């Protein structure tokens, strides 16, 4: 029995080595796709971390290349990233880079963490290195473009998006990213054109319907927005926490308050750490009941969860339209002052 157990265990890691070798022969997003399609898609981040840690312990450095070992560190880093354990993810990506400095993917993954931490300088430095190594991988360009767009450096952003599309004109995500940059600049027709192209290329991309729905809301075409949100939810429930909030926001502008409340609660159920649905529930209780206590309670929860869109609270085309009297009360002003300075 002991012999059979040992053979079974050894065979498992032999399969792991074969899997890793196959992943290493791919590049770009196909690399990610193979990782998640094979053994990882149904496993939790904790299980993947445990698995890759065992693989690293099992390997004999004399038999396997540094490049192969770098892949495992990178994969474990992705699992840490999924858990939002960013420091451990950074450590693993750094180790992967040290082992295989001419593999662009760990630089890209490390850039995503720096982007999330709002360290734009290091994010761009890592993306520059990834592009140097693999200049024909379009994904690197549109992520760098997103950073430039967030800085309102739209000329640089558009240059990167255009480069990505030139490299791979059938990449739907490149159009989605470029469309979002146009939306930030309130060029809604240009944004819509890019989202339409993305949907034509990949009609099963739920996110494309979600962002196009947002443009329909801006254009006050609410029924079209609802249709896109419904399609997005039907295609991929992963986006539900964002889409339910957006659909509730649309119902709110249409005056369908009960439906709005229902969607905000669904969004919170999917992600209790989100911010916007709490603020929108604050709007609901203020507009429908003039319940200041509940409105302030939900707004405080919104602010505690990382709210950043402070200007929208006073914008008549956004939340300010609904809380133009609440936002002038001493209690509301005190909440904003308390959390905006953090």
C-alpha positions as CSV (number, residue, x, y, z in Angstrom):
1,X,0.0,0.0,0.0
2,X,2.8,2.4,0.9
3,X,4.4,1.7,-2.5
4,X,1.1,2.4,-4.3
5,X,0.6,5.7,-2.4
6,X,4.2,6.8,-3.3
7,X,3.6,6.0,-7.0
8,X,0.3,7.9,-6.9
9,X,2.0,10.9,-5.3
10,X,4.9,10.9,-7.7
11,X,2.6,10.5,-10.7
12,X,0.7,13.6,-9.6
13,X,3.8,15.7,-9.6
14,X,5.0,14.2,-12.8
15,X,1.7,15.4,-14.4
16,X,2.4,18.8,-12.8
17,X,5.7,19.0,-14.5
18,X,4.2,18.1,-17.9
19,X,1.5,20.7,-17.4
20,X,4.1,23.4,-16.5
21,X,6.2,22.5,-19.6
22,X,3.1,22.9,-21.8
23,X,2.2,26.2,-20.3
24,X,5.8,27.5,-20.8
25,X,5.5,26.8,-24.5
26,X,2.7,29.4,-24.8
27,X,2.8,33.1,-24.6
28,X,0.5,36.0,-23.7
29,X,-3.1,35.4,-22.7
30,X,-3.0,31.9,-24.0
31,X,-0.5,31.3,-21.2
32,X,-3.1,32.5,-18.6
33,X,-5.8,30.5,-20.4
34,X,-3.9,27.2,-20.2
35,X,-3.2,27.8,-16.5
36,X,-6.8,28.4,-15.6
37,X,-8.3,26.0,-18.0
38,X,-6.4,23.0,-16.8
39,X,-6.0,22.3,-13.1
40,X,-6.7,25.7,-11.6
41,X,-10.1,27.0,-12.8
42,X,-12.1,24.9,-10.2
43,X,-9.6,25.4,-7.4
44,X,-9.6,28.1,-4.8
45,X,-6.5,30.4,-4.5
46,X,-5.6,28.7,-1.2
47,X,-5.6,25.3,-2.9
48,X,-3.5,26.6,-5.8
49,X,-1.0,28.1,-3.4
50,X,-0.7,24.9,-1.5
51,X,-0.3,22.9,-4.8
52,X,2.4,25.2,-6.2
53,X,4.2,25.3,-2.9
54,X,4.4,21.5,-2.9
55,X,5.6,21.5,-6.5
56,X,8.4,23.9,-5.7
57,X,9.4,21.7,-2.7
58,X,9.3,18.6,-4.8
59,X,11.5,19.8,-7.6
60,X,15.2,19.1,-7.8
61,X,17.0,22.2,-8.9
62,X,19.5,20.1,-10.8
63,X,16.8,18.6,-13.1
64,X,14.6,21.5,-13.9
65,X,15.4,24.8,-15.5
66,X,15.2,28.2,-13.8
67,X,12.6,29.2,-16.4
68,X,10.3,26.4,-15.5
69,X,10.6,27.2,-11.8
70,X,9.9,30.9,-12.6
71,X,6.6,29.8,-14.1
72,X,5.5,28.2,-10.8
73,X,6.5,31.3,-8.8
74,X,4.5,33.4,-11.2
75,X,1.5,31.1,-11.0
76,X,1.6,31.1,-7.2
77,X,1.8,34.9,-7.3
78,X,-1.3,35.0,-9.4
79,X,-3.1,33.0,-6.7
80,X,-1.9,35.4,-4.0
81,X,-3.0,38.3,-6.2
82,X,-6.5,36.8,-6.4
83,X,-6.6,36.6,-2.6
84,X,-5.5,40.3,-2.5
85,X,-2.3,39.2,-0.7
86,X,-0.4,41.8,-2.7
87,X,3.0,41.7,-0.8
88,X,3.3,37.9,-1.2
89,X,2.3,38.2,-4.9
90,X,5.0,40.8,-5.4
91,X,7.6,38.6,-3.8
92,X,6.7,35.7,-6.1
93,X,6.7,37.8,-9.2
94,X,10.0,39.3,-8.1
95,X,11.4,35.8,-7.7
96,X,10.1,34.8,-11.1
97,X,11.8,37.8,-12.7
98,X,15.1,37.0,-11.0
99,X,14.9,33.4,-12.3
100,X,13.8,34.3,-15.8
101,X,14.4,38.0,-16.5
102,X,13.5,37.7,-20.2
103,X,10.0,36.5,-19.6
104,X,7.7,39.5,-19.9
105,X,4.7,38.0,-18.1
106,X,5.9,38.5,-14.4
107,X,6.7,42.1,-15.2
108,X,3.1,42.5,-16.5
109,X,1.6,40.9,-13.4
110,X,3.8,43.0,-11.1
111,X,2.6,46.1,-13.0
112,X,-1.0,45.1,-12.2
113,X,-0.2,45.2,-8.5
114,X,1.6,48.5,-8.7
115,X,-1.4,49.8,-10.7
116,X,-3.8,48.6,-8.0
117,X,-1.6,50.2,-5.3
118,X,-1.6,53.5,-7.4
119,X,2.1,53.4,-7.9
120,X,2.0,54.5,-11.5
121,X,5.7,55.1,-11.9
122,X,6.6,51.5,-11.1
123,X,3.6,50.1,-12.9
124,X,4.7,51.9,-16.1
125,X,8.4,50.8,-15.6
126,X,7.3,47.2,-15.4
127,X,5.1,47.5,-18.4
128,X,7.9,49.1,-20.4
129,X,10.1,46.2,-19.6
130,X,7.4,43.7,-20.6
131,X,6.9,45.5,-23.9
132,X,10.7,45.5,-24.5
133,X,10.7,41.7,-24.1
134,X,7.5,41.0,-26.0
135,X,6.7,44.1,-28.2
136,X,3.9,42.3,-30.1
137,X,1.7,41.4,-27.1
138,X,-1.1,43.9,-27.3
139,X,-2.3,43.4,-23.7
140,X,0.7,45.2,-22.3
141,X,-0.1,48.3,-24.4
142,X,-3.7,48.7,-23.3
143,X,-3.0,48.2,-19.6
144,X,-0.3,51.0,-19.9
145,X,-2.9,53.0,-21.8
146,X,-5.3,52.6,-18.9
147,X,-2.7,54.1,-16.5
148,X,-2.2,57.1,-18.8
149,X,-6.0,57.5,-19.2
150,X,-6.4,57.6,-15.4
151,X,-3.8,60.3,-15.3
152,X,-5.8,62.1,-18.0
153,X,-2.8,61.8,-20.3
154,X,-5.1,60.9,-23.1
155,X,-2.7,61.4,-26.0
156,X,-0.3,58.8,-24.6
157,X,-3.3,56.5,-23.7
158,X,-4.7,56.6,-27.2
159,X,-1.3,56.0,-28.7
160,X,-1.1,52.8,-26.7
161,X,-4.6,51.7,-27.5
162,X,-4.1,52.3,-31.2
163,X,-0.8,50.3,-31.0
164,X,-2.6,47.4,-29.4
165,X,-5.3,47.4,-32.1
166,X,-2.8,47.6,-34.8
167,X,-1.0,44.6,-33.4
168,X,-4.2,42.6,-33.0
169,X,-7.2,44.2,-34.7
170,X,-9.5,41.3,-33.6
171,X,-8.8,41.8,-29.9
172,X,-12.1,42.9,-28.4
173,X,-10.6,44.0,-25.1
174,X,-8.4,46.6,-26.8
175,X,-11.6,48.2,-28.1
176,X,-13.2,48.0,-24.7
177,X,-10.2,49.8,-23.1
178,X,-10.1,52.5,-25.8
179,X,-13.9,52.9,-25.5
180,X,-13.6,53.5,-21.8
181,X,-10.9,56.2,-22.4
182,X,-13.3,57.9,-24.8
183,X,-16.1,57.7,-22.2
184,X,-13.8,59.3,-19.6
185,X,-13.5,62.2,-22.0
186,X,-17.3,62.3,-22.5
187,X,-16.9,61.4,-26.2
188,X,-19.8,59.0,-25.9
189,X,-20.3,58.3,-29.6
190,X,-16.7,57.3,-30.0
191,X,-17.0,55.1,-26.9
192,X,-20.1,53.5,-28.3
193,X,-18.4,52.7,-31.6
194,X,-15.6,50.9,-29.8
195,X,-17.9,48.9,-27.6
196,X,-20.0,48.0,-30.7
197,X,-16.9,46.7,-32.4
198,X,-15.9,44.7,-29.3
199,X,-19.4,43.1,-29.1
200,X,-19.2,42.3,-32.8
201,X,-15.9,40.6,-32.3
202,X,-16.9,38.8,-29.1
203,X,-20.6,38.6,-28.6
204,X,-20.2,36.6,-25.5
205,X,-18.1,39.2,-23.6
206,X,-20.5,40.2,-20.8
207,X,-18.3,43.2,-19.8
208,X,-18.7,44.8,-23.2
209,X,-22.5,44.9,-22.7
210,X,-22.1,46.4,-19.2
211,X,-19.8,49.3,-20.4
212,X,-22.1,49.9,-23.4
213,X,-25.0,50.0,-21.0
214,X,-23.3,52.7,-19.1
215,X,-23.0,54.9,-22.2
216,X,-26.7,54.4,-22.9
217,X,-27.4,55.7,-19.4
218,X,-25.3,58.8,-20.2
219,X,-27.3,59.3,-23.3
220,X,-30.5,58.8,-21.3
221,X,-31.5,55.8,-23.4
222,X,-32.5,53.8,-20.3
223,X,-34.4,50.9,-21.9
224,X,-31.3,50.1,-24.1
225,X,-29.1,50.3,-21.0
226,X,-31.4,47.8,-19.2
227,X,-31.3,45.4,-22.1
228,X,-27.5,45.5,-22.1
229,X,-27.2,45.0,-18.3
230,X,-29.6,42.0,-18.6
231,X,-27.5,40.5,-21.3
232,X,-24.3,41.0,-19.3
233,X,-25.7,39.3,-16.2
234,X,-27.1,36.4,-18.4
235,X,-23.7,35.9,-20.0
236,X,-21.5,36.1,-17.0
237,X,-22.7,36.4,-13.4
238,X,-19.1,37.3,-12.4
239,X,-19.8,40.9,-13.3
240,X,-23.1,40.9,-11.4
241,X,-21.9,43.0,-8.5
242,X,-21.1,45.9,-10.9
243,X,-24.0,45.3,-13.3
244,X,-26.7,45.0,-10.6
245,X,-25.5,48.4,-9.1
246,X,-25.5,49.9,-12.6
247,X,-29.0,48.5,-13.4
248,X,-30.3,49.8,-10.0
249,X,-28.8,53.2,-10.9
250,X,-30.7,53.2,-14.2
251,X,-34.0,52.2,-12.4
252,X,-33.4,55.1,-10.1
253,X,-33.2,57.6,-12.9
254,X,-36.4,56.1,-14.3
255,X,-38.1,56.6,-11.0
256,X,-38.5,52.8,-10.4
257,X,-37.3,53.0,-6.8
258,X,-38.3,49.5,-5.6
259,X,-36.4,47.8,-8.5
260,X,-33.4,50.1,-7.8
261,X,-33.4,49.1,-4.1
262,X,-33.6,45.4,-5.1
263,X,-30.6,45.6,-7.4
264,X,-28.5,47.6,-4.9
265,X,-29.1,44.9,-2.3
266,X,-28.1,42.2,-4.8
267,X,-24.9,44.0,-5.6
268,X,-24.1,44.2,-1.8
269,X,-24.9,40.5,-1.3
270,X,-22.4,39.6,-4.0
271,X,-19.7,41.8,-2.5
272,X,-20.1,43.3,0.9
273,X,-16.9,45.3,0.5
274,X,-18.1,47.3,-2.4
275,X,-18.9,51.0,-1.9
276,X,-21.3,52.5,-4.6
277,X,-24.4,50.3,-3.8
278,X,-24.3,51.5,-0.2
279,X,-24.3,55.1,-1.3
280,X,-27.1,54.4,-3.7
281,X,-29.2,52.9,-0.9
282,X,-28.5,56.1,1.0
283,X,-30.0,58.0,-2.0
284,X,-33.0,55.6,-1.9
285,X,-33.8,56.2,1.7
286,X,-33.4,59.9,1.4
287,X,-35.5,60.3,-1.8
288,X,-38.3,57.9,-1.0
289,X,-38.6,58.4,2.8
290,X,-36.5,61.5,3.8
291,X,-34.9,59.1,6.3
292,X,-31.8,61.0,7.1
293,X,-30.6,58.5,9.7
294,X,-30.6,55.6,7.2
295,X,-29.3,57.7,4.4
296,X,-26.3,58.8,6.5
297,X,-25.8,55.2,7.7
298,X,-25.5,53.9,4.2
299,X,-23.4,56.8,3.0
300,X,-20.9,56.2,5.9
301,X,-20.7,52.5,4.9
302,X,-20.1,53.6,1.3
303,X,-17.2,56.0,2.4
304,X,-15.7,53.3,4.7
305,X,-15.5,50.9,1.7
306,X,-13.1,53.1,-0.3
307,X,-15.4,55.6,-2.1
308,X,-13.4,57.9,-4.3
309,X,-16.0,59.7,-6.5
310,X,-16.4,62.7,-4.2
311,X,-17.2,65.2,-6.9
312,X,-20.3,63.2,-7.9
313,X,-21.9,64.0,-4.6
314,X,-22.4,67.5,-5.8
315,X,-22.8,66.9,-9.5
316,X,-26.4,67.4,-10.8
317,X,-25.8,64.9,-13.5
318,X,-24.9,62.2,-10.9
319,X,-25.6,61.6,-7.2
320,X,-25.9,65.3,-6.5
321,X,-29.1,65.3,-8.5
322,X,-30.8,63.2,-5.8
323,X,-29.1,64.5,-2.7
324,X,-28.8,68.2,-3.4
325,X,-30.4,69.0,0.0
326,X,-28.9,66.2,2.0
327,X,-25.3,67.1,0.9
328,X,-25.8,70.5,2.5
329,X,-26.6,69.2,6.0
330,X,-23.9,69.5,8.7
331,X,-24.1,65.8,9.3
332,X,-23.3,64.9,5.7
333,X,-20.6,67.5,5.4
334,X,-19.0,66.0,8.6
335,X,-19.0,62.5,7.0
336,X,-17.4,63.8,3.8
337,X,-14.7,65.7,5.8
338,X,-14.0,62.6,7.9
339,X,-13.5,60.2,5.1
340,X,-12.3,62.3,2.2
341,X,-9.1,63.2,4.1
342,X,-8.1,59.6,4.6
